[in-house]
Amino acid sequence: MTPNKQNRQSGQSTGRRQNTGSTGYVLGAATVAMGLIAGVYYIFACCVMPALARSEDRVYVEVMRNIDDVIQNPVFFLSFAGALLLTGVSSWQLRGQPYRWWVWAGLAAYALGFLTTVVINIPLNNDLASMTDPTAAREHFEDPWVAWNVVRAVLSTVALGCLARALVLYGALRRGSREHSPYGV
């Protein structure tokens, strides 16, 4: 069997740069980071915000301000920005592969969620921090923040699903390549 025919049968593109040794690791790290971020937004949507909704205005505003203060830390930032950066790097590394569309779809979904955070949720957090009347602050903040958090939870979960699918296909293609290789690697 010719190398080109073997590549076509295993789903590899011909004439494209082959994956580097880090390709699978980057895709895996992007998937993990995306899972962490999707989990943060999910837990806010189904637990944190419904629990806070039971609180009086002063407590609600104080807790949300405290959350906004403590979430701004290097560990959270690594996963928040890392999910975007790692998915972007992975989309570049996998540009010639047949499952690249899954990574690109994941990148697009998370980019929209990232943009939602930067354009809507962070300004709402800043507004909440600067307002002095707890009742007015909550009325301005709660409904739009909760709604847009659900949007970014859905987008990051879609991105996670896309990356997980790409990771499964990457693994299947790698296994198929090893089976067709005379060296089994």
C-alpha positions in Angstrom: 0.0 0.0 0.0 1.4 3.4 -0.9 1.9 6.0 1.9 -0.7 8.4 0.3 -3.3 5.6 0.1 -2.5 4.6 3.7 -2.9 8.2 4.9 -6.2 8.6 3.1 -7.5 5.3 4.6 -6.5 6.3 8.1 -8.0 9.8 7.7 -4.7 11.7 7.6 -4.3 14.6 5.1 -1.5 14.3 2.6 0.7 17.3 1.9 0.0 18.8 5.4 2.3 19.2 8.3 2.0 16.1 10.6 1.0 16.5 14.2 3.8 17.3 16.6 4.3 15.3 19.8 2.5 18.0 21.8 -0.7 18.0 19.7 -2.6 15.5 21.9 -1.4 17.1 25.1 -2.5 20.6 24.0 -5.9 19.3 22.9 -6.2 17.4 26.2 -5.2 20.5 28.2 -7.7 22.6 26.3 -10.4 20.1 27.0 -9.6 20.1 30.7 -9.5 23.9 31.0 -12.8 24.1 29.1 -14.3 21.6 31.5 -13.2 23.7 34.5 -14.7 26.8 33.0 -17.9 25.1 32.0 -18.2 23.8 35.5 -17.7 27.2 37.1 -20.5 28.7 35.0 -22.7 25.6 35.5 -22.4 25.7 39.3 -23.2 29.4 39.3 -26.3 28.8 37.2 -27.7 25.9 39.1 -26.5 26.5 42.7 -24.8 29.8 43.6 -27.2 32.2 42.0 -30.4 30.3 43.1 -29.0 30.2 46.7 -28.2 33.9 46.6 -31.6 34.7 45.3 -33.0 33.7 48.7 -30.9 36.3 50.4 -31.8 39.9 51.3 -30.4 42.6 49.1 -27.5 43.6 51.3 -26.3 40.0 51.7 -26.8 39.3 48.0 -24.6 42.3 47.0 -22.0 41.6 49.7 -21.6 38.0 48.7 -21.4 38.8 44.9 -18.8 41.4 45.6 -16.8 38.9 47.7 -17.1 36.3 44.9 -15.9 38.8 42.3 -12.9 39.7 44.5 -11.8 36.2 45.2 -12.4 34.8 41.7 -9.8 37.3 40.3 -6.8 35.0 41.0 -4.1 33.3 39.0 -5.6 29.8 39.2 -9.0 31.0 37.8 -7.3 33.2 35.2 -5.2 30.2 34.0 -8.3 28.2 33.1 -10.3 31.2 31.9 -7.7 32.5 29.5 -6.0 29.1 29.1 -9.2 27.5 27.7 -9.2 30.1 24.9 -5.5 30.1 24.3 -5.1 26.3 24.4 -8.1 25.8 22.1 -6.6 28.4 19.7 -3.2 26.6 19.6 -4.9 23.2 19.2 -7.0 24.6 16.3 -3.7 25.6 14.6 -2.0 22.3 15.3 -4.9 20.3 13.9 -5.6 22.5 10.9 -5.0 19.7 8.4 -6.9 17.0 10.3 -10.4 15.8 9.4 -11.8 16.5 12.9 -10.4 20.1 13.0 -14.0 21.4 12.6 -14.8 20.1 16.1 -11.9 22.2 17.6 -12.9 25.2 15.5 -16.5 24.9 16.6 -15.3 24.7 20.2 -13.1 27.7 19.8 -15.9 29.7 18.3 -18.4 28.8 21.0 -15.9 29.6 23.8 -14.8 32.8 22.1 -18.5 33.9 22.2 -18.7 32.9 25.9 -15.4 34.7 26.7 -16.7 37.8 24.9 -19.9 37.6 26.9 -17.9 37.6 30.1 -15.8 40.6 29.0 -18.5 42.7 27.5 -21.4 42.0 29.8 -20.7 40.1 33.0 -17.5 42.0 34.0 -19.1 45.4 33.5 -22.1 44.3 35.6 -19.6 43.2 38.3 -18.0 46.6 38.2 -21.4 48.3 38.4 -22.3 46.2 41.4 -19.0 47.1 43.1 -19.6 50.9 42.6 -23.2 51.1 43.6 -24.1 52.1 47.2 -27.8 51.2 47.5 -28.0 47.4 47.8 -31.6 47.3 46.5 -30.8 49.3 43.4 -27.6 47.5 42.8 -29.3 44.1 42.9 -32.1 45.2 40.6 -29.6 46.5 38.1 -27.4 43.4 38.4 -29.2 40.2 39.2 -31.5 39.4 36.2 -29.0 40.3 33.4 -26.0 38.7 35.1 -27.9 35.4 35.7 -29.2 35.3 32.1 -25.9 36.0 30.5 -24.2 33.5 32.9 -26.6 30.8 31.5 -25.5 31.9 28.0 -21.8 31.5 28.8 -22.5 28.2 30.6 -24.2 26.8 27.5 -21.5 28.1 25.2 -18.7 26.7 27.3 -20.5 23.4 27.6 -20.9 23.2 23.8 -17.2 24.1 23.5 -16.4 21.3 25.9 -18.5 18.8 24.0 -16.8 19.8 20.7 -13.3 19.5 22.2 -14.2 16.1 23.8 -15.4 14.9 20.4 -12.1 16.1 18.8 -10.1 14.4 21.5 -11.9 11.1 20.8 -11.4 11.4 17.1 -7.8 12.3 17.6 -7.3 9.2 19.7 -9.0 7.0 17.2 -7.0 8.4 14.3 -3.7 7.9 16.3 -4.7 4.3 17.1 -5.5 3.8 13.4 -2.2 5.3 12.3 -0.3 2.9 14.7 -2.2 -0.1 13.3 -1.2 0.9 9.7 2.4 1.7 10.7 5.0 -1.0 10.1 6.5 -0.1 13.5 3.2 0.2 15.5 3.9 3.7 16.6 
